[in-house]
Amino acid sequence: MLGLGDLNLRERLAPDVPAWVTEWVCASACAALAGLLRVIVDLLIPAPPPYIFLYPFVLLATLLAGWRAGVYSLTIILLGVWYIVLFPARFGPLSAGEGAALVLNALSGLTVVAVAQAFRTSYRAAGAERAAKLEMRDLLLRELNHRVKNNFQMVESLLDMQRRRAGAANTEQALADALRRVHSMAQAHANLYSPDEAGDAIDLGAYLGDLCGNLSDSLLLSGDVRLDSWLTSCPVSRDRAVAVGLVVNELVTNAAKYAFPDGRRGRILVSLKQIEVGCELVVADDGVGMPPDVDLKTTGLGRKLVEGFARQTGGVLTRGDGPGVSHTLVLPH
């Protein structure tokens, strides 16, 4: 929807067109339109009021190009009424009533110009104030994001330091897993919570594409195990995208760690497509598979995290049969 700022011809055409040219052209065009409409009305209604289109077009000229354009348009229209309507093709002497009417309409027209110019001024002041508030909001968001990023880095550093000092192998592995999860959350925040991005909805397919690229690098996947993705566009909220990303992070990491023991070759696939009820995410591998008696709700921390993140998405997570392991997360609209 266009606002007054979009219709401000003097500012929109500057500096290519001088302001005075814009003002005169706008005033002349508004006066010409007033005259044209007056001619049309003359054909339909006998003896219409002389100043019938004075105020609308003076108002329009002022809004489009400022108070000088309004004054120019008012002057042209008043001269036109005097020259064409009151005395056809000449500036004849005015009677007392005609002179008084001309002066009163001139004063009323100037009032219209003053009111329209005041509206323009207040509109521009409100726009400048709104822009200043938006700039301050963006500054605060950038500062907040910077602090959150620093906090994530501090937590990662502490976890990595503790991991290096851990004596037991299982403790070191647990800290490494915690470090990886914090790093995944930090990446999600950096990718999704940017003040430069407008709106709450983001493209989940594009986000997961970046995430899969980062996972492939961070997991040090060799040529024997590769991570492929087949992703279509699917708009979701930012918070939902974070939860989906954490699900993908856990499932891909588990597949990379356990599905291909002893140098086994294989492939991990992350796919996303739109279905009738929403979006369908599948994370599958062609590795050694999972024992049939193992359920997603067992005591493993990774599985509990996957289940918790899946609940946050508002979707339904299921495990599929077949070679390797596959998980399907259906995200309803």
Buried (B, 14 or more C-beta within 10 A) or exposed (E): EEEEEEEBBBEEBEEEEEBEEBBBBBBBBBBBBBBEBBEEBEEEEEEEEBBBBBBBBBBBBBBBBBBBBBBBBBBBBBEBBBBBBBBEEEEEEBEEEBEEBBEEBBEBBBEBBEEBBEBBEEBBEEEEEEEEEEEEEEEEBEEEBEEBBEEBEEBBEEBBEBBEEBEEEEEBEBBBBBBBBBBBBBBBBEBBBBBEEEEEEBBBBBBBBEBBEBBBEBBEBEEEBEBEBEBEEBBBBBEBBBBBBBBBBBBBBBBBEBBBEEEEEBBBBBBBBBEEEBBBBBBBBBBBBBEEEEEBEEEEEBBBBBBEBBEBBBBEBEEEEEEBBBBBBBBEE
